[in-house]
Amino acid sequence: MQTITVDKVRFKKQLSEIEKISLKNFLFTWKGCSAKGSEDFNLLEYTEDVFAKMENTQSNPDLLVFGGDLFRYITITEDNQIVVGSLNADKELQFRIISHDEM
């Protein structure tokens, strides 16, 4: 696994409607949820603060990823990589680029 710093990642400034829906659908599939049944992902809000993302603005504690980290946002880079941001137990923001192997 390659480690990079956030300044090397080029986040998109805006997401199309198709990209927004695709990100939500990816989360449903990745987390193993039913796309029609999970209210958790309906709480995601599109924001463009700093970069475009689908954000967990409610800090919903039910949205856990990576073994217990609190889900914060999902976005797409200019290179069409999916990035998930999360808060760890120490409330530090971390981000992870999801590889094709993890999909």
Backbone torsions as a table, in degrees:
resi	resn	phi	psi	omega
1	MET	NA	134.6	-178.9
2	GLN	-93.8	135.4	177.1
3	THR	-102.7	132.3	177.4
4	ILE	-132.7	160.7	176.9
5	THR	-92.7	156.5	-174.6
6	VAL	-61.8	-27.9	-179.7
7	ASP	-69.6	-12.2	177.5
8	LYS	-89.3	-12.5	-178.7
9	VAL	-92.9	129.8	179.3
10	ARG	-101.6	100.4	179.7
11	PHE	-79.1	148.5	176.1
12	LYS	-71.9	147.3	178.3
13	LYS	-86.1	-25.4	178.3
14	GLN	-142.5	150.1	175.2
15	LEU	-117.4	139.8	175.6
16	SER	-75.3	166.1	177.1
17	GLU	-60.4	-38.4	179.0
18	ILE	-63.8	-41.7	178.3
19	GLU	-64.5	-40.1	178.6
20	LYS	-61.4	-47.7	179.7
21	ILE	-64.7	-41.5	179.6
22	SER	-61.9	-39.7	178.5
23	LEU	-65.0	-43.3	177.1
24	LYS	-62.6	-44.7	179.1
25	ASN	-62.4	-39.2	176.9
26	PHE	-59.7	-44.4	179.4
27	LEU	-61.1	-43.4	177.8
28	PHE	-56.3	-49.4	-177.2
29	THR	-66.6	-46.4	-176.2
30	TRP	-64.1	-40.9	-179.6
31	LYS	-85.0	-5.6	178.0
32	GLY	75.1	30.4	-179.7
33	CYS	-99.6	159.9	171.9
34	SER	-78.7	129.0	-178.3
35	ALA	-60.5	-29.2	-177.8
36	LYS	-90.8	-20.3	-170.1
37	GLY	-101.0	-14.7	-174.0
38	SER	-92.7	118.1	177.1
39	GLU	-79.5	-20.8	-176.5
40	ASP	-55.9	-44.0	-175.5
41	PHE	-79.6	-14.0	175.2
42	ASN	-72.0	-15.8	178.8
43	LEU	-81.3	-5.6	179.6
44	LEU	-69.4	137.9	-178.3
45	GLU	-121.4	136.5	177.3
46	TYR	-77.6	125.4	176.9
47	THR	-132.3	156.6	177.5
48	GLU	-124.5	27.0	176.1
49	ASP	-72.6	117.2	-177.9
50	VAL	71.4	-53.3	175.8
51	PHE	-151.6	162.9	-177.5
52	ALA	-76.6	136.5	-179.0
53	LYS	-162.3	159.8	169.8
54	MET	-97.8	115.6	-166.7
55	GLU	-116.3	144.9	174.3
56	ASN	-87.6	81.0	-174.9
57	THR	-76.0	-17.7	-179.6
58	GLN	-85.9	-4.8	-173.3
59	SER	49.8	46.2	-179.4
60	ASN	-60.0	115.1	-176.9
61	PRO	-68.6	-11.4	179.5
62	ASP	-80.9	-11.5	-179.1
63	LEU	-93.9	81.1	-179.3
64	LEU	-104.7	139.9	179.5
65	VAL	-135.7	162.8	173.8
66	PHE	52.3	46.3	174.7
67	GLY	73.7	31.7	173.3
68	GLY	119.1	-3.1	175.8
69	ASP	-73.3	145.0	179.5
70	LEU	-80.5	121.3	178.5
71	PHE	-62.2	132.5	177.2
72	ARG	-114.3	-46.4	-178.8
73	TYR	-159.0	164.4	171.0
74	ILE	-136.8	141.8	-179.2
75	THR	-151.8	-179.9	178.1
76	ILE	-126.4	139.1	177.5
77	THR	-85.4	171.6	175.5
78	GLU	-60.8	-23.7	178.3
79	ASP	-92.3	13.0	179.3
80	ASN	60.7	36.9	172.6
81	GLN	-96.9	140.7	177.9
82	ILE	-86.6	130.0	-179.8
83	VAL	-121.8	131.5	176.9
84	VAL	-114.2	128.0	175.7
85	GLY	-103.0	140.5	-179.0
86	SER	-146.7	160.5	174.6
87	LEU	-104.5	129.3	178.0
88	ASN	-83.3	-175.0	-177.3
89	ALA	-61.0	-25.9	178.5
90	ASP	-90.8	10.3	-179.7
91	LYS	63.9	27.9	175.7
92	GLU	-92.3	133.1	179.5
93	LEU	-76.3	127.4	177.2
94	GLN	-125.8	154.3	173.5
95	PHE	-133.3	153.1	-176.6
96	ARG	-138.5	130.5	174.6
97	ILE	-86.5	124.0	-178.2
98	ILE	-82.6	123.1	179.9
99	SER	-84.1	164.0	178.1
100	HIS	-62.8	-28.5	178.5
101	ASP	-65.3	-28.0	-177.7
102	GLU	-87.5	-6.9	-177.3
103	MET	-82.6	NA	NA
